Amino acid sequence: MKAIYVAIVGLNNYFGVKIFKPGQILRLIKDYDDDYDREAIMALLDPIGKVGYMANSAHTVPLGFWSAGRLYDTFETVTYAVVRFVTKETVIAEILENVEFEIYIKEEMPISNEIEE
């Protein structure tokens, strides 16, 4: 399938563009509580949290990219994207399909107090 690109905007309302690097994984979640856009999709960068929103306006969606409204009905609640480019005010991301994550849990070493008890 052809790659789907989206723009993440509103970055300056959160942490700006300096926290982004190509290759980072973004979690895109439908924002059911957004009062301004019924098709709002927020972008989260774990473990930081909300970092922006997917572009959904003719003024913010780059030519050839998908808007939040176009992507909204293609997933249930959460989907993922990978950061491909970072510009002065926008993050360009590619939607990932059939994502699988491996989680590694590091067991903590007991503190000396715990050993003695």
C-alpha positions, 0 to 999 in steps of 0.5 A: 500500500502507498505510504500515508503521510500526515502533518503534526501541527500546534507544536508551539502550544506544547514543547516545540519542534526541538524534542522531535527526531526522525524515527520517533514513534508517535501515538495518534489518539482520537480526541473525543473531548475536543470542542473545536474539531469533531475529528481531532486526532492528538499526537503523543510522544511517550513518555512526554505526553501530548505534543500536538495535533494532526493537521485538519484544515485546508490551511495546515494540511500539506498538498498530498497529505492526509487530513485528520478527517480523512484518517479518522474513520480508518482506525478505532481509537489509537494508531501509530506514526513514525516521524520522518521529517521535522520542519520549522513548525511542523512534524511530518510523519508516516502512518504505520500499519500492523504495528507490533511492539515488544516491551522489555521490563527491567527488574530493579535491584533490591536496595540494601535496606530490602536485603537486610529485612 
